[in-house]
Every structure is written in C-alpha cells, then in structure tokens.
Amino acid sequence: MTDKIINFRKGKKRVARAQKEQRATENRVKFGRTKAEKLLDTTRDQKAKSYIDGHKREDD
C-alpha cells in the first residue's frame, strides 16, 4: 500500500487549469491576430473599395 495521501480537489483543479490553458492556446491560434494585422486588413479593404468606387461608370 502507498502511504501517500491524495487530495482530489487539487487534482481536479490541476486538470481544469490544464484544459483551460489548452482551450486558450487553441483560441489564440484560431482568433489571435495582432493589431497591426487587423489594421493592415482594414487599410487594404478601404483601398480596394476606393479603387472600385473610382472606376465605377456613372450612367445618367
């Protein structure tokens, strides 16, 4: 027999923390974009929109 006492509450908390960290890592990969990347996308979208608007034909 082992003489080591196991505290299940601490074990459950340890497992919960590990699962939470794993989920956070997955979310960082899935949703994580830097502010610079978001700004770059916004700038590209605005530039593309202005380019398209500038080349529209005006039929009166």
Rosetta silent file (secondary structure, phi, psi, omega in degrees, C-alpha in Angstrom):
SEQUENCE: MTDKIINFRKGKKRVARAQKEQRATENRVKFGRTKAEKLLDTTRDQKAKSYIDGHKREDD
SCORE:     score description
SCORE:     0.000 S_00000001
   1 L     0.000  148.964  177.672    0.000    0.000    0.000 S_00000001
   2 L   -91.336  144.546 -179.770    1.037    3.508   -0.632 S_00000001
   3 L   -96.314    3.605 -177.316    1.305    5.908    2.231 S_00000001
   4 L   -82.854  131.377  179.581    0.817    8.963    0.032 S_00000001
   5 L   -92.464  133.069 -178.978   -2.386   10.910    0.618 S_00000001
   6 L  -108.329  131.190  176.585   -4.084   12.248   -2.490 S_00000001
   7 L  -101.903  107.624 -175.466   -6.170   15.401   -2.426 S_00000001
   8 H   -67.211  -30.270  179.670   -8.713   15.037   -5.222 S_00000001
   9 H   -61.287  -44.629  179.283   -9.732   18.700   -5.071 S_00000001
  10 H   -67.376  -36.561  178.094   -6.217   19.803   -6.007 S_00000001
  11 H   -64.551  -42.203  178.242   -6.078   17.176   -8.724 S_00000001
  12 H   -63.586  -41.404  179.084   -9.353   18.371  -10.232 S_00000001
  13 H   -64.690  -39.608  179.629   -8.156   21.959  -10.175 S_00000001
  14 H   -63.557  -43.583  178.658   -4.897   20.983  -11.853 S_00000001
  15 H   -65.284  -42.315  179.701   -6.759   19.156  -14.625 S_00000001
  16 H   -62.719  -42.015  178.263   -9.187   22.067  -15.059 S_00000001
  17 H   -63.326  -41.172  179.825   -6.307   24.544  -15.363 S_00000001
  18 H   -64.401  -41.451  178.455   -4.600   22.371  -17.967 S_00000001
  19 H   -66.286  -40.271  179.506   -7.808   22.096  -20.007 S_00000001
  20 H   -64.669  -41.156  178.201   -8.408   25.833  -19.780 S_00000001
  21 H   -65.548  -39.393  177.763   -4.864   26.560  -20.948 S_00000001
  22 H   -62.809  -44.138  179.168   -5.266   24.124  -23.847 S_00000001
  23 H   -65.383  -37.746  178.276   -8.500   25.836  -24.911 S_00000001
  24 H   -65.021  -39.341  177.799   -6.837   29.243  -24.624 S_00000001
  25 H   -63.919  -43.215  178.318   -3.993   28.070  -26.846 S_00000001
  26 H   -63.009  -41.148  179.280   -6.439   26.831  -29.459 S_00000001
  27 H   -67.411  -34.871  176.941   -8.326   30.135  -29.357 S_00000001
  28 H   -61.887  -40.272  179.072   -5.103   32.103  -29.767 S_00000001
  29 H   -70.328  -40.792 -175.015   -4.379   30.205  -32.948 S_00000001
  30 H   -73.822  -45.028 -172.532   -7.951   30.448  -34.179 S_00000001
  31 H  -111.152  -15.293 -171.102   -8.758   34.075  -33.337 S_00000001
  32 L   -72.488  114.934  171.942   -5.473   35.691  -32.458 S_00000001
  33 L  -133.939  143.864 -179.436   -4.387   38.430  -34.779 S_00000001
  34 L   -75.116  164.182  179.205   -2.185   41.306  -33.883 S_00000001
  35 H   -62.509  -37.191  178.994   -3.385   44.879  -34.006 S_00000001
  36 H   -63.691  -39.998  178.429   -1.050   45.505  -36.949 S_00000001
  37 H   -65.337  -41.773  178.143   -2.607   42.635  -38.913 S_00000001
  38 H   -63.986  -42.986  179.209   -6.110   43.959  -38.261 S_00000001
  39 H   -63.848  -40.589  178.215   -5.047   47.471  -39.295 S_00000001
  40 H   -61.945  -44.083  177.960   -3.426   46.128  -42.462 S_00000001
  41 H   -62.771  -42.695  179.125   -6.618   44.289  -43.439 S_00000001
  42 H   -62.608  -43.893  179.765   -8.711   47.393  -42.781 S_00000001
  43 H   -63.590  -43.203  178.086   -6.378   49.528  -44.863 S_00000001
  44 H   -62.370  -41.837  178.798   -6.428   47.037  -47.726 S_00000001
  45 H   -62.391  -44.385  179.890  -10.228   46.893  -47.652 S_00000001
  46 H   -64.650  -40.724 -179.829  -10.505   50.674  -47.729 S_00000001
  47 H   -65.399  -42.827  179.162   -8.008   50.946  -50.578 S_00000001
  48 H   -64.388  -41.006  179.370   -9.817   48.287  -52.603 S_00000001
  49 H   -64.154  -44.378  179.877  -13.164   49.989  -52.015 S_00000001
  50 H   -67.059  -34.146  177.416  -11.853   53.386  -53.100 S_00000001
  51 H   -64.747  -45.640  179.847  -10.250   51.810  -56.168 S_00000001
  52 H   -66.124  -43.901  179.222  -13.535   50.172  -57.175 S_00000001
  53 H   -62.961  -33.991  179.945  -15.529   53.331  -56.453 S_00000001
  54 H   -71.916  -20.093 -177.301  -13.087   55.340  -58.550 S_00000001
  55 L  -108.325   12.419  178.029  -13.582   53.048  -61.537 S_00000001
  56 L   -75.442  147.598  175.866  -17.353   52.876  -61.487 S_00000001
  57 L   -88.579  138.454  178.049  -19.216   54.042  -64.517 S_00000001
  58 L  -104.953  107.770  178.101  -21.695   56.793  -63.991 S_00000001
  59 L  -101.282  117.819  178.410  -24.715   56.292  -66.198 S_00000001
  60 L  -100.537    0.000    0.000  -27.094   59.226  -66.152 S_00000001
